[in-house]
Amino acid sequence: MNAKKRAYELGGLDVFRLAAALLVAAIHTSPLENISAGADFFLTRILARIAVPFFFMVTGQFVLGGFGVTSHVKKLALMYGGAVLLYLPIGIYAGHYEDIGIWGLLRMLLVDGTFYHLWYFPACILGIGVVCLLRRMLPERLLLPVCVLLYGMGLLGDSYFGLLAYAPGIKQAYELFFQISSYTRNGLFFAPLFLLMGWKAGETWGLKKGKLTEKPIFLAAASLAFFGLMTVEGFTLRFFGLQRHDSMYVMLAPCMYFLYRWIMVWQIRQRRELRTVSAWFYVLHPAVIVVVRGAAGVLGLTGVLVENSLVHYLAVCVGSLAASVVLLWMGRAFSRKRKDRERAAKTARAWITLDRQALRRNVAVLRENLPKDCELMPAVKADAYGHGAALIARKLAACGVGAFCVAEIGEGIALRKAGVRGDILVLGYTAPQEASQLIRYGLTQTVIDLSYAKGLNECLKRRLPVHIALDTGMHRLGVPSGDMEALREIFGMKRLSVKGIFTHLCADDTNLEEDKAYTRMQARRFFQTVERLSAEGFDCGKIHLTASYGVVNYPALGGDYARVGIALYGVLSTKKDSEECRLPLSPVLSLKARVALIKKLHKGEAAGYGRAFVAEREMTIGVVTIGYGDGLPRSLSCGKGAVLIRGRRAPILGRICMDQTIVDVSDIKDVCPGDIAVVIGRSGEEEIGAGDVAEWSGSITNEVLSRLGKRLERVID
Ligand SMILES: *Cc1c(COP(=O)(O)O)cnc(C)c1O
């Protein structure tokens, strides 16, 4: 909530991205050239060499750690494509590609990059491919040794190439390799080690948000020490003239290991805009170099702007930064998201915006985390956890989702009426008298026990597809898993066509040993029963047992379907679980209302029902257009909760009403009627998650979200 609690949000990584981009620009402009060759060597060939490994590590952490591989590779390819379009004409104009030939062209596009800094993109894509392949083929403990070995091979083709004078045979092999790739600092030898280290940074280094295993001062000292050694290494290699190229050092790896861990614990808030700016900066700065040189020529300022290396560097940085910031603004202005939100914001009283991209990402992340033949069967019950069932189901269908589950028949019928196709499984009780409706709308019903099966079978005129629920230990719905007699009887019923069998895990959300054992026991009972049925010749159809926590904590349990609910919406049940979740889920929903009016409250005056709040000083209050009738928990009354207005927190005063809530805006400058009040979501640098609201109200996100009211308008962007 406050600055202290929000520590360790990995904001350091965002800030360091920009620093790294500035260093890359230094490599390409040699700022200290005029001052001293040694100083320039230190800056551009040693210090700046930490920049690209840093970018690889960030990618490794968020892409490999999050399993969101495919979508990120697509994004990298897209960025590379865009950059190629920008730089190809410049390269042609500069005469870089004369007599290049088809082989040279391929080499340039696929490994070397079309312009000198663009090698990063193909290297990143290849590196991700290499690490993914390795982790599929090798046991986990061999990953690091193999990546280190690759790095070592790279060293010999880079800074240590001179050593190969003593091994002519090996040197020949390297020369051959250089026909394919001009350098060894590429996706095969260079990138994998850093991608792997970044991935592990998020996983095993105990640095999941909020936890710190080593003192920052130790990490800082260690990274500095290794950087010192790397400096010695660099100058030594230079002294002996061993370098063919100067990207790879032995000490670079341990230096990055500690540096990265240190940056991860900087207590800085996340800054998304810096991510965008530094990406633009990275791609654009060589173009700005060309522009600066051109402009200097035209203006007759070559002496200052180009020949003075430091001024040249500064001009390139300022120009690139300015261009990047303009592009950031333009991107924001043109983003459809923003426009839609603004439209909703103009007219609605209280509304929900759904982030289509976040939903898509969550689908991709969850899918990639499941075994191959396990498909998603999203739970869109309770109006898709308050998000809007029809809207969400349609978007999911567009992502290729072909099966859904709902809690009750009415929800299934509503989906059909909204045009949703595919299998829809009703998870809960449906009165047998409704059997004909189930048939009419093509719904699949859960058989919740033997006597229910009998009743349903009697009411049916035609065969109805059903899934059998097995009770493996939750003791809610389901046929007891050992009761083969009952199961045989159900399989034998004339009008029930068994299309699937499933169970529900009830203790899969903790890592307590006893819960893990219980979950394993449930899974064992489930699979044993399925096996026995199969052995007796019954076709169980689709089998499924995991919900969100099952997918997160026990992905290997597999099955044909994963009935994900809460995770699909980008959160887990508690704030802590969401923060510690190893999958990078993105919240889909934001909840907003507006400030209806502002007024003064004098010292001693009360506000709201029961005069529960009395002002202790002169203050400014705002009335916000949302209340418990919209699903805002009334237990957030009297300061338990807050909303965000203009990027600041406005604590809730007094008791929440059915349709309105009074908040304290004394400390918020320029607040005025019509302003947006964010109840769940981001505003400026601040964020209130569904997990926060759940925590404040003593509940779980599932309840908070699923209670969001019918009265709210829902907009998807
Ligand atoms: C609600 C429900 C789910 C989805 O649960 P989440 O924890 O939200 O993923 C899955 N299976 C059954 C039987 C459910 O009732």
The ligand as a Gaussian input file, in Angstrom:
#p B3LYP/6-31G(d) Opt

LIG

0 1
 C      -15.201000     -22.615000     -10.010000
 C      -14.691000     -23.916000     -10.393000
 C      -13.505000     -23.996000     -11.132000
 C      -12.642000     -22.817000     -11.429000
 O      -11.909000     -22.504000     -10.273000
 P      -10.731000     -21.433000     -10.214000
 O      -10.064000     -21.708000      -8.930000
 O      -11.329000     -20.086000     -10.285000
 O       -9.855000     -21.710000     -11.369000
 C      -13.101000     -25.246000     -11.548000
 N      -13.808000     -26.358000     -11.248000
 C      -14.938000     -26.315000     -10.512000
 C      -15.662000     -27.556000     -10.220000
 C      -15.397000     -25.087000     -10.051000
 O      -16.503000     -25.050000      -9.301000

